[in-house]
Amino acid sequence: MSVMSSRLPLLLFGGRAAPRAPRLARGAAAGGSAETRSGEHAQLRSALRKLIEKEINPHVDKWEAEKKFPARQIFKTLGDAGFLGVNKPTEYGGLGLDFSYSIAVAEELGSIRCGGVPMAIGVQTDMATPALARFGSDELRREFLAPSIAGDLVACVGVSEVTGGSDVASIHTKAERKGDEYVINGGKMWITSGSQADWMCMLANTSAGPPHKNKSLICVPMDRSGVHVAKNLDKIGMHSSDTAQIFFEDVRVPAKFCIGEEGKGFTYQMLQFQQERLWATANILHPMEVVIQETIEYTRSRQAFGQPILNNQMVHFRLAELQTEVELLRSLLHRAVDLYVQGHDVTKLASMAKLKAGRLVRELTDACLQFWGGMGFTNEVYVSRLFRDGRLVSIGGGTDEVMLSIICKYMGTLPGK
Ligand SMILES: Cc1cc2nc3c(=O)[nH]c(=O)nc-3n(C[C@H](O)[C@H](O)[C@H](O)COP(=O)(O)OP(=O)(O)OC[C@H]3O[C@@H](n4cnc5c(N)ncnc54)[C@H](O)[C@@H]3O)c2cc1C
């Protein structure tokens, strides 16, 4: 029996027998996706779905209205159940499974009835911690990774700045080496969980060298003197997730808080982005299927001109086209993830998947919202929430245009400077 199959039931089901294979996701039950992953992936998803239905979904509307969710409390619940370190090393409290299980978790997190909460969970598991898990010293992993997996610390990732997010090489924040410390000055923008986080995985310039070789990733505790959380930004969507602007003024951290080698931060961050982009793609699949399914139900029950709206070929054909696109995206994602697990560089496929995910969720929510008529323009229905929240997929973690540039680079069509 594999390590994974023996560990999963014990850790996730408290030593009791694992539940039967779960019922398919809502979209799947209605002729949508069939699960192509193993029974163990399905078990993991089933356990997570139960937790989401009990601990998260009943509170989502309140958190959306409050523009924040209690990250500390929810992360502790998820950490206790083993969901914050599915593919992290067991010596730091992870389950030691491969990345496809983290993607299964990302897909199931899509059953949370908003985008903000899953995004913050994704920051914790697949955006702020992959480089630390892979390149960090044992001491650093014990200090920051283990408690993040346990849900005792909330993490954020600090790459973007006011002066620009797409051009990562041109960030300005500096971490100057003084003795055995770094002294950090600068600012970070758009930081998910920024007003709640205990530590930041920060990309900063640690020397004056060439922009791809002068950066380092540093674990920065957010309670240090000189860290100022300026404001929670007012956004059109992702309401339950707080997004902060943060300033750093002579913030001192030990030099040993640098992840891996000094000067390798840009490379580490680019690797970390691969995981982030696959996670973002996985996380948007289920919400799109839910919107298709709910649109089918609504248009079937609503009459216009003497028949259900769904009976118009323009409506049911369009929904079939969109379902087909979701299936294609899932196939691309799983192919990229399988190659990634085998150790291949999937930068091109991950960029393609993220590009397609961002464009598809915009196209799909726009089309479906239209079929809801006036109801689609209210805050009463899920389609309008996904219309707003899903818009971020084309922006966060690298915009569509950045994805296109990467794909062009791999195609050999990007003009040199
Ligand atoms: C809700 C939210 C949460 C976020 N969370 C985080 C976080 O936790 N941590 C973090 O570090 N960042 C975070 N971000 C930042 C996000 O990653 C950036 O917004 C994104 O990378 C784009 O950067 P920018 O906003 O500075 O846009 P800019 O870089 O200013 O770009 C503006 C526009 O110009 C386009 N553009 C730029 N260059 C080119 C080009 N060469 N050709 C064509 N078009 C181009 C871009 O694609 C974009 O459409 C978050 C953003 C949001 C909105």
The ligand as an SDF file (V2000), in Angstrom:
LIG
                    3D

 53 58  0  0  0  0  0  0  0  0999 V2000
   -7.5900   41.1510   -5.4330 C   0  0  0  0  0  0  0  0  0  0  0  0
   -6.1300   41.0830   -5.7230 C   0  0  0  0  0  0  0  0  0  0  0  0
   -5.3160   40.2910   -4.9330 C   0  0  0  0  0  0  0  0  0  0  0  0
   -3.9560   40.2510   -5.1670 C   0  0  0  0  0  0  0  0  0  0  0  0
   -3.1240   39.5350   -4.3260 N   0  0  0  0  0  0  0  0  0  0  0  0
   -1.7800   39.6670   -4.4290 C   0  0  0  0  0  0  0  0  0  0  0  0
   -0.9020   39.1070   -3.4380 C   0  0  0  0  0  0  0  0  0  0  0  0
   -1.3540   38.4670   -2.4760 O   0  0  0  0  0  0  0  0  0  0  0  0
    0.4280   39.3000   -3.5720 N   0  0  0  0  0  0  0  0  0  0  0  0
    0.9630   39.9870   -4.6170 C   0  0  0  0  0  0  0  0  0  0  0  0
    2.1800   40.1170   -4.6830 O   0  0  0  0  0  0  0  0  0  0  0  0
    0.1710   40.5300   -5.5660 N   0  0  0  0  0  0  0  0  0  0  0  0
   -1.1820   40.3880   -5.4950 C   0  0  0  0  0  0  0  0  0  0  0  0
   -1.9990   40.9550   -6.4390 N   0  0  0  0  0  0  0  0  0  0  0  0
   -1.4060   41.7300   -7.5050 C   0  0  0  0  0  0  0  0  0  0  0  0
   -1.5290   41.1280   -8.8920 C   0  0  0  0  0  0  0  0  0  0  0  0
   -0.6820   40.0250   -9.0160 O   0  0  0  0  0  0  0  0  0  0  0  0
   -1.2130   42.2590   -9.8760 C   0  0  0  0  0  0  0  0  0  0  0  0
   -2.3320   43.1460   -9.8460 O   0  0  0  0  0  0  0  0  0  0  0  0
   -0.9820   41.7680  -11.2740 C   0  0  0  0  0  0  0  0  0  0  0  0
    0.2260   41.0380  -11.3390 O   0  0  0  0  0  0  0  0  0  0  0  0
   -0.9070   42.9240  -12.2830 C   0  0  0  0  0  0  0  0  0  0  0  0
   -0.0540   43.9190  -11.8440 O   0  0  0  0  0  0  0  0  0  0  0  0
   -0.5490   45.4480  -11.8340 P   0  0  0  0  0  0  0  0  0  0  0  0
   -1.8540   45.5080  -11.1560 O   0  0  0  0  0  0  0  0  0  0  0  0
    0.5450   46.2620  -11.2480 O   0  0  0  0  0  0  0  0  0  0  0  0
   -0.7660   45.8270  -13.3470 O   0  0  0  0  0  0  0  0  0  0  0  0
    0.3160   46.4840  -14.3100 P   0  0  0  0  0  0  0  0  0  0  0  0
    1.5680   45.7020  -14.2560 O   0  0  0  0  0  0  0  0  0  0  0  0
    0.3750   47.9330  -14.0350 O   0  0  0  0  0  0  0  0  0  0  0  0
   -0.3740   46.2540  -15.7200 O   0  0  0  0  0  0  0  0  0  0  0  0
   -1.5180   46.9940  -16.1490 C   0  0  0  0  0  0  0  0  0  0  0  0
   -2.0250   46.4030  -17.4640 C   0  0  0  0  0  0  0  0  0  0  0  0
   -1.0130   46.5360  -18.4540 O   0  0  0  0  0  0  0  0  0  0  0  0
   -0.7980   45.2990  -19.0740 C   0  0  0  0  0  0  0  0  0  0  0  0
    0.5990   45.1710  -19.5270 N   0  0  0  0  0  0  0  0  0  0  0  0
    1.7210   45.3150  -18.8160 C   0  0  0  0  0  0  0  0  0  0  0  0
    2.7840   45.0640  -19.5730 N   0  0  0  0  0  0  0  0  0  0  0  0
    2.3130   44.7350  -20.7980 C   0  0  0  0  0  0  0  0  0  0  0  0
    2.9330   44.3640  -22.0260 C   0  0  0  0  0  0  0  0  0  0  0  0
    4.2500   44.2290  -22.1530 N   0  0  0  0  0  0  0  0  0  0  0  0
    2.1310   44.1220  -23.0950 N   0  0  0  0  0  0  0  0  0  0  0  0
    0.7980   44.2310  -22.9950 C   0  0  0  0  0  0  0  0  0  0  0  0
    0.1590   44.5850  -21.8720 N   0  0  0  0  0  0  0  0  0  0  0  0
    0.9220   44.8280  -20.7850 C   0  0  0  0  0  0  0  0  0  0  0  0
   -1.0780   44.2750  -17.9640 C   0  0  0  0  0  0  0  0  0  0  0  0
   -1.3170   43.0060  -18.5120 O   0  0  0  0  0  0  0  0  0  0  0  0
   -2.3100   44.9010  -17.3470 C   0  0  0  0  0  0  0  0  0  0  0  0
   -3.4380   44.5550  -18.1030 O   0  0  0  0  0  0  0  0  0  0  0  0
   -3.3900   40.9780   -6.2480 C   0  0  0  0  0  0  0  0  0  0  0  0
   -4.2230   41.7560   -7.0510 C   0  0  0  0  0  0  0  0  0  0  0  0
   -5.5640   41.8340   -6.7900 C   0  0  0  0  0  0  0  0  0  0  0  0
   -6.4010   42.7260   -7.6410 C   0  0  0  0  0  0  0  0  0  0  0  0
  1  2  1  0
  2  3  1  0
  2 52  2  0
  3  4  2  0
  4  5  1  0
  4 50  1  0
  5  6  2  0
  6  7  1  0
  6 13  1  0
  7  8  2  0
  7  9  1  0
  9 10  1  0
 10 11  2  0
 10 12  1  0
 12 13  2  0
 13 14  1  0
 14 15  1  0
 14 50  1  0
 15 16  1  0
 16 17  1  0
 16 18  1  0
 18 19  1  0
 18 20  1  0
 20 21  1  0
 20 22  1  0
 22 23  1  0
 23 24  1  0
 24 25  2  0
 24 26  1  0
 24 27  1  0
 27 28  1  0
 28 29  2  0
 28 30  1  0
 28 31  1  0
 31 32  1  0
 32 33  1  0
 33 34  1  0
 33 48  1  0
 34 35  1  0
 35 36  1  0
 35 46  1  0
 36 37  1  0
 36 45  1  0
 37 38  2  0
 38 39  1  0
 39 40  1  0
 39 45  2  0
 40 41  1  0
 40 42  2  0
 42 43  1  0
 43 44  2  0
 44 45  1  0
 46 47  1  0
 46 48  1  0
 48 49  1  0
 50 51  2  0
 51 52  1  0
 52 53  1  0
M  END
$$$$
